Amino acid sequence: MDLDAVADELYGLPPGEFTATRDARAQQARKAGDRELAEHIRKLRRPTAPAWAANVLGREEPE
């Protein structure tokens, strides 16, 4: 597990699932002994609705 992979997963989720999934990934990292990664994951913030929509469009319509 690395921060880029977790961020990619989180920002692909509907906003309502973001926080619970983020917290679960941080807990997994902590249990694996990677406290630094867990802290970085916990600092990721749920995107605003417009940012989420733009991200979804970018994933569906890559350049």
C-alpha positions as CSV (number, residue, x, y, z in Angstrom):
1,M,0.0,0.0,0.0
2,D,1.3,3.4,-0.9
3,L,-0.1,6.9,-0.7
4,D,-0.6,7.3,-4.4
5,A,-2.6,4.1,-4.7
6,V,-4.8,4.9,-1.7
7,A,-5.4,8.5,-3.0
8,D,-6.3,7.1,-6.4
9,E,-8.8,4.7,-4.8
10,L,-10.3,7.3,-2.5
11,Y,-10.8,10.0,-5.1
12,G,-12.5,7.5,-7.4
13,L,-15.2,6.9,-4.8
14,P,-18.5,8.7,-4.3
15,P,-18.0,11.4,-1.7
16,G,-20.2,9.7,0.8
17,E,-17.9,6.7,0.9
18,F,-14.7,8.7,1.1
19,T,-14.3,9.3,4.8
20,A,-15.1,5.7,6.0
21,T,-12.8,4.2,3.4
22,R,-10.0,6.7,4.2
23,D,-10.2,5.9,7.8
24,A,-10.1,2.2,7.1
25,R,-7.0,2.5,4.9
26,A,-5.3,4.6,7.5
27,Q,-6.1,1.9,10.1
28,Q,-4.7,-0.8,7.8
29,A,-1.5,1.2,7.3
30,R,-1.2,1.7,11.1
31,K,-1.8,-2.0,11.8
32,A,0.9,-2.9,9.2
33,G,3.3,-0.7,11.2
34,D,3.5,2.3,8.8
35,R,2.4,5.1,11.1
36,E,3.8,7.8,8.7
37,L,1.6,6.5,5.8
38,A,-1.4,6.3,8.1
39,E,-0.9,10.0,9.0
40,H,-0.6,11.0,5.4
41,I,-3.8,9.0,4.5
42,R,-5.7,10.7,7.4
43,K,-4.7,14.1,6.0
44,L,-6.5,13.4,2.7
45,R,-9.6,15.5,2.5
46,R,-12.9,14.6,0.8
47,P,-13.3,16.5,-2.4
48,T,-16.0,19.1,-2.9
49,A,-18.9,18.1,-5.2
50,P,-17.5,20.0,-8.2
51,A,-14.0,18.5,-7.7
52,W,-15.4,15.0,-7.4
53,A,-17.5,15.5,-10.6
54,A,-14.4,16.8,-12.5
55,N,-12.4,13.8,-11.3
56,V,-15.1,11.4,-12.4
57,L,-15.2,13.0,-15.8
58,G,-11.4,12.9,-16.1
59,R,-11.4,9.1,-15.2
60,E,-14.1,8.4,-17.8
61,E,-12.7,10.6,-20.6
62,P,-8.9,10.6,-20.3
63,E,-7.1,12.6,-22.9
